[in-house]
Amino acid sequence: MEYVYAALLLNATEKEINEENVTAILSAAGVDVDDARVKALIASLEDVDIEEAIATAAVAAAPAAAPVAAEEEEAEEEEEEDEEEEAEEAAAAGLGALFG
């Protein structure tokens, strides 16, 4: 994963993504660099437009987040209902003690 992060960092700083730059970033981060993995990364990114790939990934991830938010909201509503019921029961118990 560190190798991909190095490539993304180079892309963000508008530096050339090459073996030398990726190796320099990984070394600076204290990673034991595997030259074969660096070469494989550079080869796999040869014809990739990173900005386009990021935009495509962001669009694909957005709809997946919507159901999670709806589930969380539903859980919060149920929790609020439970708290209201408990408060009503406690109030009823208090009234029962008055007339008990």
Disulfide bonds with the S-S distance in Angstrom:
none
